[in-house]
Amino acid sequence: MKVKVDRNELLKKLSDIQNIVEKRNTMPVLNNFLLLAENAGCKITATDLETALQEPVEMSVQEEGKVCIPAKKLFEIVREMDGEIVLESADNQWVKVKCGKSHFRLAGISPDEYPVWPTIAPADSKTIEIDTSTLLDAIEKTLYAAGESDTRYVLNGLLFHLKTDNILNVVGTDGHRLALSTKVISESLQEDMKLILSRKSVSELRRFLDGESRPAILTIGKNHILFTVGGIQFLTRLIEGTYPNYEQVLPADNNKSIGVGRDAFSRALRIVSILSKERSSAVKVEINPDAMVISTSNPDLGDAKDEIPVNYAGESMVFAFNARYLLDVLGVMESETVILKINEPLSPTILMEDGKDDYKCVVMPMRL
C-alpha cells in the first residue's frame, strides 16, 4: 500500500477516532485503526468493540492495500508535520511515514486481525431518518444528566424513546436529576421503540452532528444501531436492560411557577457555590415574592449570599439544591427567562424554558 494525503485531512480524521481507539485493552489491535486504500475510495475504521466509526478520507492512491496503524502515535506524528504525507507499507509488519525530510517507521498489525464491522441484517432492522440538528439538540440537552459510573448500568446511557405518534423522547437521568427532550420527527412507527445508548457512544456521536439541517439515517438492529451522516458511519452496541419509567418521575402537581432570568440565576449560583462544600455543592434557595435569595454556609470557609429578582407571587419557601445540577441545566437552556415549577421544599422541582414545553429537567432537592 502507498498513499499520499494532506496533513490537515489526515489530522482531522485521526482526531475523530482518538476517543474510540481503546487505550486500556488487552487486545493490542484495538490501539490501531484500519486504513483501507482503494482507487474507488479510502476509509479509516476504528473500534473499541462497543463503538465503531468508519469515515472516508481523501487520499491519492499509488498502490492499493490495507494496513493497521497505531492510532495515537500516528496522530502525534501528523500533528507535528506540515504539508503532504506519504504512508507506505510493503507488508503487514511496518508502516513508513514520510513528510519532507522526516521519516518514521511504525510497527503495524496484520489487517486480518482487525475486528469485523458488525452487520445489521435488513430483515431484522428498522431504518428511520432524523434531522441532524434535531438529534444534536436533544443530545446536548440531556447527556449531562446521564449517570457516569452508576451500578444500575442502564443509567449510564441515554434513552431514545421512539413513539408511534411521531415523537422522539431523549432522556438522561442519574437518579438525582432527569432531563427530557421531546422532538417531533417525520417518521411514523407501528410500535414504540426504546433504545439505550451508552454515554460514551453518544458523546462521540455528537462530534459528527452539526447545526445544519441534513439527514441522519438510523438503522436499528437487534443489538446495534448505525448512524449514517453523509459518508460517515457510526455504529454502537445497544445497552440491554429496562430503563426507568421516566414519565412517572415527572411531577404532576407542581402548580407554583417562578420566572427568573437565566443569566442572573447562573451568576448567583456560581458566586455562592464558591464557598459551598465541594462534594455536595449545596446551596440554600429561599424563594420570596419578587426575590430569590441564594446562600451557603461552610464552617471551614465562611458564608456567601446573593439576591436576584424573580416573578413569583406565592408563599415563601426554602429549598436546598446541588448548585452544579442547576448550573448544568441552565447551561443548555437558551431562553432569557427560566421557569421553575415547584410544590414543596422536598418535592422534585421542574425547570423549563419560558414559552417552551419541549424540554424539561427534574431536579431532586436536598435536605437542609
Secondary structure as UniProt FT lines:
FT   STRAND          2..6
FT   HELIX           7..17
FT   TURN            18..20
FT   HELIX           28..31
FT   STRAND          32..38
FT   TURN            39..40
FT   STRAND          41..47
FT   STRAND          51..57
FT   STRAND          60..63
FT   STRAND          65..70
FT   HELIX           71..79
FT   STRAND          84..88
FT   STRAND          94..99
FT   TURN            100..101
FT   STRAND          102..107
FT   HELIX           111..113
FT   HELIX           122..124
FT   STRAND          126..131
FT   HELIX           132..140
FT   TURN            141..142
FT   HELIX           143..145
FT   HELIX           153..156
FT   STRAND          157..162
FT   TURN            164..165
FT   STRAND          167..173
FT   STRAND          177..184
FT   STRAND          193..198
FT   HELIX           199..205
FT   HELIX           206..208
FT   STRAND          215..220
FT   STRAND          224..229
FT   TURN            230..231
FT   STRAND          232..237
FT   HELIX           246..249
FT   STRAND          256..261
FT   HELIX           262..273
FT   TURN            274..275
FT   TURN            278..280
FT   STRAND          282..288
FT   TURN            289..290
FT   STRAND          291..298
FT   TURN            299..301
FT   STRAND          302..311
FT   STRAND          317..322
FT   HELIX           323..332
FT   STRAND          337..342
FT   TURN            345..346
FT   STRAND          349..353
FT   TURN            354..355
FT   STRAND          359..363
//
